[in-house]
Amino acid sequence: MKSIWKGAIGFGLVNIPVKLYSAVQNSNLDLDMLDSKDMSRIKYQRISEKSGKEVPFERIVKGYLLKENYVVLEDEDFESAMPEKNKLIELESFVDIAQINPIYYETSYYTQPEPQGKKAYALLLKALQKTKKAGVARFVLRSNEHLCVIHPLNNMIVITRIRFEEEIRSTKDLEMEAVTVKPKELEVGMALIKQYSADFDISVFKDEYSKELLKIIRAKAKGKKTVVKKMRPEKRVSDDLYEQLMQSLSKKGA
């Protein structure tokens, strides 16, 4: 596995040299767009909206639409706005990881200590495990500043990028009117949650769609015809919420 970043975690006055490795990968199948006539791959071109002609790469600039006019940005503009390049993930605070809403999570990286930082790495790992805390920090990756949480996983420190507050859209336009829930409905709803409750086991959840699609691809390669699954008719249940909840309880119990 190739590292994507080298630097250090700043823990107070202690710097822990580490390498970062991507901890995630896409489970979707890599599909190409093809011309059905001759199976040639489709290429993307940079076409001018005005002329309809392809624009050479060296003539393309980046601009921001401001008050109906574009402001063109030069390389030095991006450099001026760029966070100061450094190789330090500076821990700013420690929080209970349960306080971080999952909506903020982006992607995760495994860390590996350099030989000279193994003891300090082990200390930070043990301290995070004992306190059940996660560190909040910032770091620069590919010229962009990112917010992240530093947390333990399987005797390793993991760095998970999280979104800034301004990246989360407001829900004010989606607010719903207040709806009254009857006490008996809430009681049965809570009972249903309790009945379905279990320890989280990620190994139970598989990417079944990609698995089935790969089966179809291999079958088609052998000349076999695809069998389309028929939609199962939904059994009509009562329109009454309480009755639906009670049926759900009895179904799970069965």
N, C-alpha and C positions, 0 to 999 in steps of 0.2 A: 504494500500500500504506500502510495507516494504522499508525502506531507504537502499541504497547501499553504502553510504559513509557519514561520519561525519567529520566536520572540520570547517574551517572559510575562509571567503573571506577577503583578506587584501586590504583595501581601505586607502592608505596613512598609517597613524599610527593607524587607526581604524580597529579592527578585528571584523568581523560579523559572529558569530557562525551559521552554517547552516547544514542542512541535504540534501543529494541529492537523488532524486527518478528518476528512469528511465521514460522518457517522451514518449517513443516509444514502439511499439509492432509489431510483424510480423502478417500480415494479410493472409499469405499463410496457407493453410491447412496442418496439421501435418500428413504426410503420412509415414507409415512404409513399409520397404522392407520385402516381405514374400516369402516363398517357395510355389509355385502354387500347389504343390502336396498335402500338408497338412496344409497350412496356418500358418506354424510356422514362427516366426520372424527370420530374418537373423542377425547374430552377426558378428562383425568385429574381426579379429584376427591379431596379429602382427607376420607376416611371414618373415623369413629371405630370402632375395633375393638370397643368395648363396646356402643355404641348403634346402630351401623350407619348413622348419619346423617352428613351432610356437616358439617364443622367450619369455621366462618368463619376466615379467615386471621388476624384480629386476636386470636383466642383460642388460637392455636397457640404453644406454647413448646418449647424444646429441653431435653432431660434426658438424664442418664447413669445407666444401671442399675448401682447399687452395692449389693451384698449384698441383692438382691431388692427394693430400693426405688429409686425414681427421685430423683435430685438435679436440681432444676430450675436452669438457668443463666440469669442475667440479662445484659443487654448489658454492664454494667460488669465482669462476670466474664470475658467474652471480651476486653475491652479490657485488663484487668489481665494476662492471659496473653499478649497480643499482643506480638511482638517490637517493639523500638523502631523506629518508622517513620523510615527514612532513605532517601536516594536514592543510596546508595553500594554498589557491588559491590566489597567489599574483598578483594583477593587475599591469601590466607593462606599459600599454599605453591605450589611448582611440582613436578610429578611427570611420570613417563613415562606417557603416556596408555594404553599397553599394559597398565599395572598395574591399570587400572580395569576390572573385570569388566563385560561388557555387561548383566548383570542389573540393574545400578544405573541405567542410562540411562532417562530419561523423555522429555522433549521439547526441541527446540532453537529458538533465536532468533538471527536475524541482528542484527548491531550496525551502526550508522552513526554516525560521529563528528560532533559539532557543529563548525561552522567553526573555533572557537577551539581545538579539541582534535585537529585533523587530524595535526599533526606527532607529538604524543605517541602517538596511535593507531597511526601508521605505525611508530614505534619499537617499540612493544609487539608489533605484528604481525610485524615482521622478527625480533625477538628470539625469539619463539615458534617461528618457522619455522627459524631457525638452530640453536636448541638442541633442537628437536624435543620441547619440553616443553609441558605444559598447566597452566594455573593452576587452583587450587582456591579457591573463594570462596563466600560466602553473600550473599543479597540478599533483600529483602522485595518480594513481588509479590502484590497483592490481599490484603493483611493477613496473609499467611503467609510464614514464613521458609523459604527454599529453599537447598539446597546445589547447587553447579553447578561445571562445568569450563569453562574459557575456552580455546579452541583455534582455530587458523587453518584456514580453508577457502576456497580460490579467492581469495586476497588479501583476505580479510575475516575479522574476528574473530567467532567463533560462541560463544554461551553455551548450553550444554546442561545442563538441570536433571538432577540425579541424586538417587536416593533415599538417605535416611539408613540406617545399618546396621540400626536397629530396625524398618525397614519390610520387611526381607527375612526371610521365614520360615525357621525352622531346618529342616534336613534330617534331624535325628536320628530322627524317626519313620519315615523312608523308607529308612533304611540297609539295604543288601543284604548278604547273606552273601558272604564271599570266594569268588571263582570262579577256578579255575586255567585260565590260557590257555597253550596249548602254544607253544613258541618258533616252530614252523613256521607256526602260525596267526597269530601276531603279525607275523611277517615278511611274510606275504602281505597281511595287513591294512594294513601300512605301505606296501606296494607299491601297493595299491589307492588309498590316499590320494594317493600320489605321482602316480599315473596320472590322477587326477581334479583334481589341483591346477592352479590358474590364477590370474592376477591378477584381483582383484575388480572387476567392472564392473556397477554397479547398473543401467545401461540395459538389460541383458539380461533383467532380472526385471520383468515387467509384471503388473499386476492383471488377469489374464485373466478371473477370475470376474465382476467388475463389467462388463468389456467385453462378455462374452457375455450377461450379464443385460440390459444395455441394448439389445443386438440383439434379444433376445426381446421386450422391452417395445415397441420400435418396430414389430416384426413384428405383435404382438398388436393394436397401435393401428390397423394396416391390415387386421385381420381374419384374419391368418394363424394357423394352429394351431401350438402348441408341439410339437416333436419331442423326446421324452425319449431321452437317450442310453442305450444298453444297456451294462451292465457287462461288461467283457471278462473271460473266465475266466482265472484265474492259472495259468500253467504250473507244474506240480509240479517243484520242485527237490529235490535231495538233502537229507536231514535232517542230514547231516554238515557242520559249520561250515567245515572246511577245503575241502570240495568246493564249497560255496556261494561261498566267497571266490575259488577258482580259476575257477569259471564266471563270476563277476563280472569278473575280470581279462580273461578271453578275450572277454567280451561288449563291454567297453569298447574293447579292442584292435581288435575287428572294426569 
